[in-house]
């Protein structure tokens, strides 16, 4: 791990700064929109625009990289992000913010894809899994850190927009000055959505619904907090708790995923999330209890993304996994575009409780659909399932594929070692038996 960190620290540090910038602007806009008097539905359109740009960027970035190269794409998109961050308080109209959010979503998508292909290229087969795990960890640390920065200045001023702009600008310095060569960007063999749905209906429907959950959680949480009358400190703590829950729940859900029918785990976790979210929608909970809701709902949502991809991979040949990952990410993006818009509409009709109601309904639908799918297809034996790997929704198809490939290889090595140990134990028993027969009268 130390060797991996020493080799890739410029990229990892840059990614952390980028995520701080992205985390600040996501929370800040929800609060600042309330200060400026934007309606809940107007803010939902603003928040949805990021995911539209992100989805478009995921399709266009590979084309841009092949035309002009990684370095130029990386530098150009980084400059655009930095500029957009300081334009928010200058162009204070919700229509302008929609355009800026599309641009910044497009740019962050391109930056992530470029950074992940760079990191994947610089790692060896032995270190790729560790490199990408560190990358995911730095992203989560950056977003959680961003919530702390929300309290250093007033959201009604200019400072909180300048800080992430500076951090994003600084993020590119260690990356662009590092000596790592630019990687060759490879295209993935396409897999049609019809074939992907035929292979894994639950994977497709699940990631679509989960896209709505994610975008509602991470796009509308600050809008909900403003409508709820929470302070800036309380809103930032609430958003940070969502991400902390995601980090804490990854391991136990991943551990259970490798030891039971994954559909049962999907049913159970989403059912718990639905009950908690719907309860929060209709009860006036104290702030401490709301933090518990954020911890549970965020803790379930994040590992579910990895779980659904792992479940889909159980029905794929290894060479089809990259194309399937790209397809699932695109489907997730479609759900993410709709999430904030529908959440904003519900909140405008029934108040802040609509935020949790939308999340609870989506989780209940996922649980119900998983139960129905269990009646349509027999379960895969646990011994035949692939490995679980922690990934985040902002990861590109390249990173998702590399993480799961490393996890599969590690699982295969463990299985081979176990088989060799079993054979050695068996040989030792046979030797002991022969020796006993030799000495017995």
Secondary structure, 3 states (H helix, E strand, C coil): CHHHHHHHHHHHHHHHHHHHHHHHHHHHHHHHHHHCCCCHHHHHHHHHHHHHHHHHHHHHHHHHHHHHCHHHHHHHHHHHHHHHHHHCCCCCCHHHHHHHHHHHHHHHHHHHHHHHHHHHHHCCCCCHHHHHHHHHHHHHHHHHHHHHHCCCCCCCCCHHHHHHHHHHHHHHHHHHCCCCCCCCCCCCCCCCHHHHHHHCHHHHHHHHHHHHHHHHHHHHHHHHHHHHCCCHHHHHHHHHHHHHHHHHHHHHHHHHHCCCCHHHHHHHHHHHHHHHHHHHHHCCCCHHHHHHHHHHHHHHHHHHHHHHHHHHHCCCCHHHHHHHHHHHHHHHHHHHHHHHHHHHHHHHHHCCHHHHHHHHHHHHHHHHHHHHHHCCCCCCCHHHCCCCCCCCCCCCHHHHHHHHHHHHHHHHHHHHHHHHHHHHHHHHHHHHHHHHHHHCC
